[in-house]
Amino acid sequence: MLALTWLAAGCTPADPDDAPQVETHTRSGCGPLTPARVAGPVPAYVEGGVDRFPNDHAACAATWLGVARTGFVAQGVAVRGHAAWVSGFDGDGREGHLWCTVVRTDLRTGIAQDRRVLRDVPLPEGTRSCRHAGGITVDDHGLWLVEAARLWLLDPETLDVEHSWSLQGGVRGSFAVVDDDGRLGVGAYRSARRGWLDWLDPDALVAGSATVIDERDVLDHVVGPSHAQGVFWGRLGSRQPGLWWARSNTRCGVLVGASGRRGFVPGAEGMAPAGRDGMWVVSESGSRRYQEAGGRPVVPTLVRLDVADVRSWQRPECSI
């Protein structure tokens, strides 16, 4: 049985060309990052070190994913111990480059241990493929992988598909999260208006025979902010756990929660707990796709933050 872990991730909006530059400040903590504290193979397209970002005093460690040197664009992360499952897509621009990809890696080295591309998967209702891989999370049932119109359940060891559901009736998948009651949250990204999160019962999904998820399966509906790329369930310095939303583009990151807005990792997508007061964040800003486009900060694929003092972090200095 798998230990319960929480995370979420989202999709990629268009980036404004006139996004403001971010000014950073030094505060006490374990950061900022230095190249020596970043594990994994540094991609050939990255020159120099890593860039500063708001509240990077809390950045304690980071990892370049081994597949970062390819066209892989990371979108979500689930963590258990030293193992991480990162979801994303191939951003090289060739035909079929958006097929969902899941990579299992060792956080200490960034070395990929296994990789699965969900293309032409045989299912009872016919062959289906997964595109974009907006979010991934893990619970006792396995790995939950979500895309815009479909939810997948994978075996975390083999990455084989165990179940698949079509999302209909307003239920949309851009990111996913599991709370401490075991509910599965599937969230929708929107740029022009507020997004949302629908809570589902994973036990009922796995036990049932239905292959469609719609509004009749929704336990609760939560309205979230626009540009939400991911959501985190946890305490983050408070007594009661709750939802914290990551809003971002590849130049800017904002963390939104009960205590307001905080400056965050640029390009932030998925988030996952790292111990009692830690958080792993996956960023797409450092991917080859966006680094070659220019004007994006160099941020490792995975960044571990100490979030114990998140309520005292500075407010964002960029607009999104």
C-alpha positions in Angstrom: 0.0 0.0 0.0 1.2 3.5 -0.8 1.6 6.3 1.7 -0.8 9.2 1.1 0.9 12.1 -0.7 -0.6 15.4 -2.0 0.1 17.4 -5.1 -1.3 19.2 -8.1 -0.3 20.6 -11.4 -1.7 22.6 -14.3 -1.4 23.6 -18.0 0.6 26.3 -19.7 -0.9 29.7 -20.6 0.4 32.1 -23.1 3.1 34.4 -21.6 2.8 38.2 -22.0 5.9 39.6 -23.7 5.9 42.6 -21.4 5.9 40.7 -18.1 7.7 42.8 -15.4 11.2 41.9 -14.2 11.3 40.5 -10.7 13.4 42.1 -8.0 14.6 39.7 -5.3 15.5 40.3 -1.6 17.8 38.3 0.7 16.2 36.9 3.8 17.2 34.3 6.4 16.7 30.6 5.4 18.4 27.8 3.6 18.6 29.5 0.2 19.1 30.9 -2.4 20.1 28.1 -4.6 23.6 27.6 -5.9 24.7 25.3 -8.7 26.4 23.0 -6.1 23.1 22.4 -4.4 21.3 21.4 -7.5 21.3 17.6 -8.2 21.0 16.0 -11.6 22.7 16.5 -15.0 22.7 20.2 -16.0 21.2 20.6 -19.5 23.6 21.6 -22.2 21.4 24.6 -23.1 21.8 26.1 -19.6 24.8 28.5 -19.3 26.0 29.6 -15.9 24.2 29.1 -12.7 20.5 29.4 -11.7 18.6 32.6 -11.3 17.1 34.3 -8.2 13.4 34.5 -7.7 11.1 35.9 -5.0 11.4 34.2 -1.6 14.2 32.0 -2.8 15.6 32.2 0.7 13.4 29.2 1.3 14.8 27.2 -1.6 16.7 24.4 0.2 17.5 22.0 -2.7 16.7 21.4 -6.4 17.1 18.8 -9.1 17.5 18.9 -12.8 15.5 16.0 -14.2 17.6 13.8 -16.4 15.2 14.2 -19.3 15.3 18.0 -19.1 18.0 18.1 -21.8 15.3 16.7 -24.2 12.2 18.5 -25.2 10.3 17.3 -22.1 8.2 20.1 -20.4 7.4 19.1 -16.8 3.9 19.8 -15.5 3.2 17.8 -12.3 5.0 16.0 -9.6 4.2 13.3 -7.0 6.7 12.4 -4.3 7.2 9.5 -1.9 10.5 9.3 -0.1 13.3 9.8 -2.6 11.1 8.8 -5.5 9.3 11.3 -7.6 6.9 10.8 -10.5 6.9 13.8 -12.9 4.3 14.2 -15.6 4.6 16.4 -18.7 4.8 16.3 -22.5 7.4 16.5 -25.3 7.7 20.1 -26.3 9.9 19.7 -29.3 7.1 20.7 -31.7 7.1 17.7 -33.9 3.9 15.7 -34.8 2.4 14.2 -31.6 4.7 16.2 -29.3 1.9 16.6 -26.7 1.6 12.9 -25.7 1.5 12.5 -22.0 4.8 11.3 -20.4 5.4 10.1 -16.9 9.0 9.8 -15.6 9.9 8.1 -12.3 13.1 9.6 -11.0 15.4 9.6 -7.9 15.3 13.1 -6.3 18.9 12.7 -5.1 20.3 12.2 -8.6 17.7 13.4 -11.0 18.3 10.1 -13.0 15.2 8.7 -14.7 14.5 5.2 -13.5 11.5 4.5 -15.8 9.5 6.4 -18.4 6.0 5.8 -19.9 4.4 7.6 -22.9 0.6 7.2 -22.9 -0.1 6.9 -26.6 -2.5 4.4 -28.2 -3.4 2.8 -24.9 -5.7 -0.2 -25.3 -8.9 0.3 -23.1 -12.2 -1.7 -22.9 -13.9 1.1 -24.9 -11.2 1.2 -27.6 -7.7 2.6 -28.0 -7.1 6.0 -26.4 -4.2 8.4 -26.0 -3.3 11.0 -23.4 -2.3 14.5 -24.2 -0.5 17.2 -22.1 -0.4 15.4 -18.7 -1.4 18.5 -16.7 -1.2 16.9 -13.3 -0.3 13.9 -11.3 -0.9 12.8 -7.7 -0.5 9.6 -5.7 -2.6 7.8 -3.0 -3.3 4.2 -1.9 -4.9 3.4 -5.2 -1.9 4.5 -7.3 -0.9 7.4 -9.5 -3.7 9.6 -10.7 -2.8 11.3 -14.0 -5.2 14.0 -15.3 -5.5 15.7 -18.7 -8.2 18.1 -20.0 -10.8 15.4 -20.9 -9.6 12.2 -19.1 -8.4 10.8 -15.8 -6.0 7.9 -15.7 -4.9 5.6 -12.8 -1.4 4.1 -13.2 0.5 1.5 -11.2 3.4 3.5 -9.6 5.9 0.7 -10.0 5.3 -0.4 -13.6 3.5 2.8 -14.9 0.9 0.5 -16.5 -2.6 1.9 -16.9 -5.1 0.3 -14.5 -8.2 2.4 -15.1 -9.3 5.4 -17.3 -12.3 7.7 -17.2 -13.7 10.3 -19.6 -14.3 13.7 -17.9 -17.6 15.2 -19.0 -20.4 17.6 -17.8 -18.1 20.4 -16.7 -15.5 18.3 -14.9 -12.1 19.2 -16.4 -8.6 18.2 -15.6 -5.6 20.6 -15.5 -4.2 19.6 -12.1 -5.0 17.2 -9.3 -4.7 16.9 -5.5 -5.6 14.5 -2.7 -6.7 15.9 0.7 -6.2 14.3 4.2 -9.7 12.8 4.0 -8.7 10.9 0.9 -10.8 12.9 -1.6 -9.4 13.3 -5.1 -9.6 16.9 -6.4 -9.5 17.5 -10.2 -9.0 21.1 -11.2 -9.6 23.2 -14.3 -7.3 25.9 -15.5 -8.7 29.1 -16.9 -6.9 32.3 -18.0 -9.7 34.7 -18.6 -11.9 33.7 -15.7 -11.7 31.9 -12.4 -10.8 28.2 -12.4 -12.3 25.5 -10.1 -11.7 22.2 -8.3 -14.1 19.3 -8.2 -13.7 16.8 -5.3 -14.3 13.2 -6.2 -14.5 9.9 -4.3 -11.6 7.7 -5.5 -12.9 4.6 -3.7 -16.1 4.8 -5.6 -14.4 5.4 -8.9 -12.1 2.4 -8.5 -14.9 0.1 -7.2 -17.4 1.1 -9.8 -17.8 0.0 -13.5 -18.4 3.5 -15.0 -16.0 4.9 -17.5 -17.4 8.4 -17.4 -17.0 11.1 -14.6 -19.5 14.0 -14.7 -21.3 16.4 -12.3 -23.1 13.6 -10.6 -19.8 12.3 -9.2 -18.8 15.6 -7.7 -18.8 15.7 -3.9 -18.0 19.4 -3.7 -17.1 22.2 -6.1 -14.5 24.9 -5.2 -14.0 28.1 -7.1 -10.3 29.1 -7.5 -8.3 31.9 -9.1 -7.6 32.4 -12.7 -4.2 31.1 -14.1 -4.2 28.3 -11.5 -1.5 25.8 -12.6 -1.6 23.6 -9.6 -2.9 23.3 -6.0 -1.4 22.1 -2.8 -3.3 20.7 0.2 -1.5 21.3 3.5 -1.1 23.5 6.6 1.7 25.8 5.4 2.2 27.5 8.8 -1.4 27.3 9.9 -3.2 24.9 12.3 -5.8 23.9 9.8 -4.9 22.4 6.4 -6.4 24.0 3.2 -5.8 24.7 -0.5 -3.0 26.8 -1.8 -3.0 27.7 -5.5 0.0 28.2 -7.8 -0.6 30.8 -10.4 2.2 31.3 -13.0 3.6 31.8 -16.4 7.2 31.1 -17.4 8.5 34.4 -16.1 6.4 34.7 -12.9 5.0 32.7 -10.0 2.4 33.5 -7.3 1.3 31.4 -4.4 -2.3 32.1 -3.3 -3.8 30.9 0.0 -5.7 31.8 3.1 -3.1 34.4 4.1 -3.0 36.1 0.7 -0.5 36.2 -2.2 3.1 35.4 -2.0 6.0 35.5 -4.5 6.7 32.0 -5.8 8.8 29.9 -8.2 8.5 31.2 -11.8 6.8 28.7 -14.1 5.4 26.8 -11.0 3.1 23.9 -12.0 2.7 20.9 -9.7 3.5 20.8 -6.0 4.0 18.0 -3.5 4.9 17.8 0.2 8.5 17.3 1.3 8.3 16.3 5.0 6.5 18.3 7.7 7.4 21.8 6.5 8.6 21.2 2.9 7.3 21.5 -0.6 8.5 20.2 -3.9 7.6 22.5 -6.8 8.0 21.6 -10.5 8.8 24.5 -12.8 8.6 24.6 -16.6 10.6 27.8 -16.9 13.9 25.9 -17.2 12.8 23.5 -20.0 14.6 23.7 -23.3 11.4 25.0 -25.0 11.3 28.2 -22.9 15.0 28.7 -22.4 15.5 28.7 -26.2 12.6 31.1 -26.6 14.6 33.5 -24.4 13.8 35.9 -21.5 12.9 33.2 -19.0 14.7 32.7 -15.6 16.8 29.6 -15.3 15.0 27.4 -12.7 15.7 23.7 -12.1 13.0 21.2 -12.9 12.2 20.5 -9.2 12.8 22.9 -6.3 12.4 22.0 -2.6 11.1 24.9 -0.4 11.0 25.3 3.3 7.4 26.6 3.8 7.4 26.9 7.6 7.4 30.7 7.4 5.3 31.1 4.2 3.0 33.5 5.9 5.8 36.0 6.3 7.0 35.7 2.7 7.1 38.8 0.6 4.2 39.6 -1.7 4.7 39.0 -5.5 6.6 41.6 -7.5 5.1 40.5 -10.8 1.6 40.6 -12.2 -0.5 37.7 -13.1 
